[in-house]
Amino acid sequence: MPDRFWKARWQQIAALPGQANAFAQSPRGARMVQVGRYGLTLGVVGYLVYKLVELDVADVLRALPLEWGFYGLAVVIYFLLPAMQLTAYRIVWPFSMHEAAGAFVVKRILNKDVLGYSGEVYIYAWARHHIGLSDRALMETVRDMNILSAAASTGVAAVLVTLFALNGQLNIRDLIGDTEMAGIVAAAAFTVVLILVVMRLRKYLFSMPRRPAAMVFGLHVGRQLVRQVMEIYMWHVALPEIPLAVWFTYAAISIIVTRIPLVPNHDLMTMGMAVGLAGTLSVPEPEILAMFGAVVVLHRLISLLFFVTLSAWPRHLAKKVTQP
């Protein structure tokens, strides 16, 4: 009886993505998604433009980082995600890493610069032409990869934010203001309940064998840790006079923002929050705006360059099924 109950509940839950997708593809749903996506992006851009004008553009330009190491780290951080995902998918799918590299760069561009999870739709379409597996097997792999990524990222985020706070390197009030403790406890309780529910439904939610799942999970954890270390060091290289406690606070912001689903331009949102907290953390706004803005512009230029190049020579899209 309990298994039938949970199976029925899972079937209802499993139908929700299809229903949401059908609505999103309808004329009304597509307009709502588009309006919401562009509205959020324009709101953040408008706020940053306002801050730029308020601070004086010349001040921000003069505050741009001059250290080449800063820009080198920004480039490495950009390619860290597609490189890790390429390695993770290679554990369960048979393909040439050299030939698939372009597809995973495009996946990163779509997820980060267009809309969260649009890259998953793209990589599934790519896999149908390159991997000799059934459509169901491909969809299950993409689903399992997202579950493992979310679990690893959320776990690392929770651990790092807790460690930052316990070590005095992060003031929680800088992030949540005067939020009542009851709200924090409620959020924590909800997270625990959600984890328990997912664990109870894991056999309906997840199909990847344990060994490759453990390997993929480890890759995601490693990427998150490496990214945070590199980001903190990159900021320190640009502004070495700023206390490390400030960079730990910004790292917490970056971690939290990247866990928000279906949001385009996570880096723009992180940038807006970083500028908004500059006064609270007693750091110069022009330098913060210039530093985060430099990374946003550099990443956009890389995305534009690779997207145009891969579109002009789309060898990664050519049909080439690899048998397992």
PEQUIBEL-V728289 format. One record per helix or strand of 2 or more residues. SS is the DSSP state (hx for helix, st for strand). FROM is the first residue (numbers start at 0). LEN is the number of residues. Records with the same first field share a line. If there is no record, write none. Layout:
# PEQUIBEL-V728289
SS: FROM-LEN / FROM-LEN
This chain:
# PEQUIBEL-V728289
hx: 1-24 / 26-29 / 56-6 / 67-25 / 96-18 / 117-13 / 134-32 / 171-5 / 180-20 / 201-4 / 209-29 / 243-15 / 265-12 / 284-28 / 314-3
